[in-house]
Amino acid sequence: MVPPRNCQSSTTRRDCLKLGLGALMGGGLVDALRLRGMAASPAKGRFGGARPTNCILIWMDGGPSHYETFDPKPEAPAEVRGEFQAIETAIPGVRFSEQMKNLAAIADKLSIIRSVRHNQGNHGAGNHYMITGAPPRIPVGCGAFVSFHPSMGSVAAHERPAPDGLPGYFSMPSMTRSGGPNFLGAKYAPFVVGGDPNSDGFRVRDVAPPGGLEIERVDDRRALRARLDHFKRFADKTAGDPASALDEYYRQGYELMDSPEAQRAFDVSREDPRVRDAYGRNAFGQRCLLARRLVEAGVPFITLNEGGWDHHVGIFDGFKNRMPRFDASVAALIQDLDQRGLLESTLVVVLGEFGRTPKINKDAGRDHWANAMSILMAGGGAPRGQVVGATDVYGYAASERVLGPENFVSTVYSKLGIDPATALVAPSGRLTFLVSDPNPIRELM
Amino acid sequence: MRLMIPGVAAVLGLVGMVGAAGAVEPKSPITFERRVEPILTRAGCNSGACHGKGGGQNGFALSLQGFDPTFDHIAITRDVGGRRILRSAPDESLLLQKASAAVPHGGGRRLDPDGAFYKTVRQWIVDGLPRDPADAPKLVKVGVEPAERALKPEEAFELRVVATFSDGSTEDVTALSTFGSTESTLVAVDADGRVKAGKLTGEATISARYEGLFTNCDVFIPLAEAVPESEYAAFPRANFIDELALAKWRKLGLTPSGPAGDATFLRRAHLDVIGRPPTPEEARAFLDDSSPDKRARLVDALLRRPEYADHWATKWMDLLRPNPYRVGIKAVFNLDGWIREAFRKNLPYDEFVREIVTAQGSSFEQGPATIFRDHREPIEIAPVVGQLFLGIRLDCAKCHHHPFESWTQDQFYEFAAFFTHVGRKGTGLSPPISGSEEIVFTAKSGALKHPLTGAPLEPKPLFGEAPVSDDPDVDPREALARWMTAPENRYFAKVMANRVWGDLMGVGIVDPVDDIRATNPPSNGPLLEALADDFRDHDYDVKHLIRTITASNVYALSSEPNERNVADLRNFSRHYRQRLRAETLADAVGDATGVPDSFDAAPPGTRAVATWTNRTPSLFLDTFGRPDPNQDPPCERVDDTAVVQALHLMNAPEVNRKLSSDEGRVAALAAGDATPAAIVEELFLTAYSRRPAAEEAEIAEAVFRQPGKSRRAAVEDVLWALLNSPEFVFKD
């Protein structure tokens, strides 16, 4: 079995485990973590010498309407325009939907891309295309969870190992449909943190030994486990031995248990209550805060999977219910990162599978529409306060500076310091390019 | 999951334009259905990503893959005032201008203006846009030559697709067909039907599609160097499974792994048949038994055990048992009990299905009635019945012609029409309680209208005949159930045989197990056929099916690969390891520690496998992948591993409590007077169903001699280590 890697001296490791048991000290933590985080993500120089950044990707599962978010069409007829007004933003002449009040106020920190389009009109396929940069190679049904290509998060974890036993890729509270590692293997699957970090006593489950167990026992058990396990493994990868995947998960589990950074980063209760309030005292708001803590600890990729944007029915009520809190939390995250000097090295991305149909349907909803969508990108050294591309006058389709998911994904990779033209070798021996069109969106670079 | 959809390349826009190469010079007259529609399909115009998607593309809508020629003819010739066609100057027709990208076209150039296809469409415009005459011969069959072929690495050949029409005439339609490969990295096929093997060995099925019909060519790239026939001859045959699996290995040049040892077989059979590893006493008895027929006797004994019913019923819970928040606690509990009872009395599978499909009565008394309380519309229940009991996925056909199969929207609605006389009285759904009783009965009237034409539809099976009684008191579902369970229905026995095979062997002969279609071929067709026939011929006795599979030498192979079968993941030349299902693993932890779980709202001693809803709180079961309680059945379950599972087994307070409990196995062993050696043997038999090897025993016994370590702590640590090993978590 693999010995614990990060806490070389047993004293240190014991401290970690104690930390895991809750003996946490305050003060100077954030700064310490930030320094570690920075030290842990040095420029690898593989791509353009850009200082690699970490990424928080907020996935609006279901496909948010571009009209009701970043691309309102106040001049369009009522059946396209919808109920909401367009409001001015901090970028002169650029308007958002009235539902995006907080983001509109900080639009001068954001880049909005209005002209990504693709051809996959259902959830499974749209998610696959946007999250991996590759169209699904066979038609995929709406409910499908498919994987033909590694997701951005898995590639980030593969190319940019996180420090101190932390997984390189987190997903909260669940994985997005195609957010898996595909041929990169179990090691690069997202570490899924379920549960509600807004609830009292929230803990990331099972990452510390059970209470009451002495450190000596923990050590003994691990050592014994390593020596007693004589179950045969089939080393040849083509054999697809699931026991080898489990080994990898035990290795990751040990690392996580042994990492004080991980244990601290998980503890959102250590934040100043005012900061917690600013993010919003709800599950999503506190996940945004947890994401910031993970970024500080050096995690390269964090996905927040937030469902509920598939508004076939009652889109206006749906937005009124949901968007104010969502908007406030995302804006708080971006502002907080900025105030802490982290926004330049953190890319925040907000998107879903596609946009929504121009004409409001009979149920006061909008249906799937991949011809137009809006994507928010902030930080990571991208110019601030700009809109890239445009849809036509009524928002039917991307019409200026038309871009594909490949360009979007290449942009994220470039920001992460990963060359989007990288080719990986799949176990079958097949050479697989990360992205078929490795050109990032130049306005963001 | 392995799916294959011909025309994928076209869907993804990779085909590029379709030119003259290989195109067939059309015989006149050029009519729409016979000559033009296939060109639109071949060029990808009516694909799901372009004009074939609902609502079309840029205002031009065609039926998906050309399943509705009347619609398409109108769209091309009459919509937008007929401006897509200009007969006086055919080359100026928008149809050709766009398709050849003479004017800007989002889909690029699909037809080469100098190619035969372009000329055909042009000539059709000149001829006056004729459709096929009503009496024109209809397409009845598509075949491919060759239907099977062995290749060397990097060898190539060309496929020939031949269409047969109702007048007996045939035509080479290769140039008008679209192609796909199940494993394009192993065997690629290009847009013109040229097949080329890659560098690796393996197999793939190449599928060709012409006008909604599919045909397959199986391609093998056997391992280099022939296997001496004597090696295959030496493989012992217990029954037909061994013969047919071997025939396939021979084709691919695979050689089987060796036989599994007694301990492995014992644990495997226990977990497979009753979902529970043997107790240490059972393990000792089996291992020490030297009679030659002990494996067969073991399986027979297991099939008589009460645990058999819960284990097999719980697999059907994933498929049938609804969310109690939706349909009510009592109704769900009642269905849960009915399914368990069906397996307890070994209800023949055809009767099991007939009782479900024709369910009547109160949701409080008749278990299967709950299924009709859950699925309330004919178009909701029809795809569930199609998938679960026939392996036919009909969901796509609800809205449009099935894109990778031959089922049409008409067929879907006619099939759904069998459920139009399902009457309901009492109180319907009122989530989140839905506590009331509802009664399902045969309504005297009821009809289903075609969603497009509005025409009322008569019940009609997907193939064959299922005459519905004229008597209004006889539910059309009776006719459906007769047709489904008739011996000549090839799908019915196949899907269940395949389901059980997949459970026991780790992967179905068709995978996913209930998705039987030309484009998802079985890895061993003859084996699936024979298994289905045997199941049918033994009156759909599920226990007989399990006995037959477990009696084969294929079932009893070791999981350890050899040089020639290491890459085999579909042909059963070795056993495939499976992680234990969530419930099985939870119960195994309870048995090993001697501290069972206790579940809310369930009597003491209720095992995880006996919980009546996935809403019963259990972090363990959630962590190990039981279906999400909010998911509607049929649910897919992923028996995958994840880091949270490793962390849970290592650290979960609930698991640790079982190890340290005063009531459990650890406390009892520590308190007794057994020697460390005896305790270690007991723990190995408990966790792994085998005795420890000398080296293992020594490592474990040393823990008892560790300074400062209490006897109790030593037992705990050894058992912790054993439970946190893949040998415990997997069925080998």
Interface residues (C-beta under 8 A of the other chain):
Chain A: N119 Q120 G121 P135 R137 I138 P139 G141 V146 P167 A186 A189 F191 V192 R205 D206 V207 A208 P209 P210 G211 L213 R217 D220 R221 L224 R225 R227 L228 D229 H230 F231 K232 F234 D236 T238 A239 G240 D241 P242 A243 A245 L246 D247 Y249 Y250 Q252 G253 L256 M257 A426 S428 G429 R430
Chain B: M1 L3 M4 I5 V8 V11 L12 G13 G48 A49 C50 K53 G180 S184 T185 K199 L200 D395 C396 P403 F404 S559 E560 P561 V566 A567 L569 R577 Q578 R579 L619 T641 A642 V643 V644 Q645 A646 L647 H648 M650 N651 A652 P653 V655 N656 R657 A693 E695 E696 I699 A700 V703 Q706 K709 A713 D717 V718 W720 A721 L722 N724 S725 P726 E727 V729 F730 D732
